[in-house]
Amino acid sequence: MRLGVIDVGSNTVHLLVVDAHPGASPVPFHSQRSTVRLMRYLDAEGAIVEEGVQLIVDAIKLSVQTAREIGVHDLISTATSAIREATNGEEVLARITRETGVELQVLSGEDEARITMLAVRRWLGWSAGEVLLFDIGGGSFEIAQGADEYPDVQVSLPLGAGRSTINFLAEDPPPREAVSRLRAHARAEFTRVREEFFADRPRPKRVVGTSKTIRSLARLIGGPPDPETGDLAQLHYTGLREWEPSLRDMPSTVREYLPGITPERGYQIMAGAIVLRTAMKVFEVETLNISPWALREGIVLRYIDALDGRGAEPVGSEQVAAKI
């Protein structure tokens, strides 16, 4: 079957279409991103302003139209931290349903961590053993750990790359004092959750990073994927530390031309680098393995697991509802 996922994140509205069936690896068919950068469209009370809401609505309409043209059999629609934490989130969700026919399911931060861990475990296999996972989104930073398909412990912190940029590094490029404030704040948060949630966990056999921000940093610092295996380059703490001063001194309009850094990431990649390096420092991680599978792939895998032989009809002109 052909399955579509609309993921409304803090930075993009992403449509992923895959061909999938139970027992098989989902095969990517189409990927479409609309840049929204919702962290830039929050007012003083934390509500998404009209311009930001319209960007979401337009991007979802485009995604639904593309899914219909492709002939997607089922469409899953989710939203993460940007809408979850907006003070007018319920109103935004109602308007999206009214104007697009799509009912977004809002995932909690813990849901994000659990579903992403499922994707990482399926990608790595059981031989990976105890896995510690870092996942940086635009609005939140998820950490999870466990030896099974779902983690034994997971937390979500409001330390996403976009949110950290808006809250701490609004100047472009940021002054050193602002970088120091973000680092100190992140260190305090990561230290707290490590002591509270992860102190009793065994040392992980594999530490894994996922999300576009981490993949971008790995491409920048570690280089391109292996030409023979396609494996993504590892991200080493020392390399991240060496690159940080250069990223700090560059304006975002220069960062976006670096290898692996897209225009929509140039503005927030510095904050992503700071919070990631701080997390690696606090959790004593020297090397981060990179998984190409993350939240969207986990949503697909969980859906396939639940199929149980149920058929599906292609998306037509009727209402497109979120399913997960």
HUMOQUI-V507095 format. One record per run of one state. SS is the DSSP state (2 for helix, 1 for strand, 0 for the rest). FROM is the first residue (numbers start at 1). TO is the last residue. If there is no record, write none. Layout:
BEGIN
SS/FROM/TO ; SS/FROM/TO
END
This chain:
BEGIN
0/1/1 ; 1/2/8 ; 0/9/11 ; 1/12/19 ; 0/20/26 ; 1/27/35 ; 0/36/37 ; 2/38/41 ; 1/42/42 ; 0/43/47 ; 1/48/48 ; 0/49/49 ; 2/50/70 ; 0/71/73 ; 1/74/79 ; 0/80/80 ; 2/81/84 ; 0/85/88 ; 2/89/100 ; 0/101/102 ; 1/103/103 ; 0/104/104 ; 1/105/106 ; 0/107/108 ; 2/109/124 ; 0/125/125 ; 2/126/128 ; 0/129/130 ; 1/131/136 ; 0/137/140 ; 1/141/146 ; 0/147/152 ; 1/153/157 ; 0/158/160 ; 2/161/168 ; 0/169/175 ; 2/176/198 ; 0/199/205 ; 1/206/210 ; 0/211/211 ; 2/212/222 ; 0/223/234 ; 1/235/236 ; 2/237/249 ; 0/250/251 ; 2/252/255 ; 0/256/262 ; 2/263/266 ; 0/267/268 ; 2/269/282 ; 0/283/286 ; 1/287/290 ; 0/291/294 ; 2/295/305 ; 0/306/320 ; 1/321/321 ; 0/322/324
END
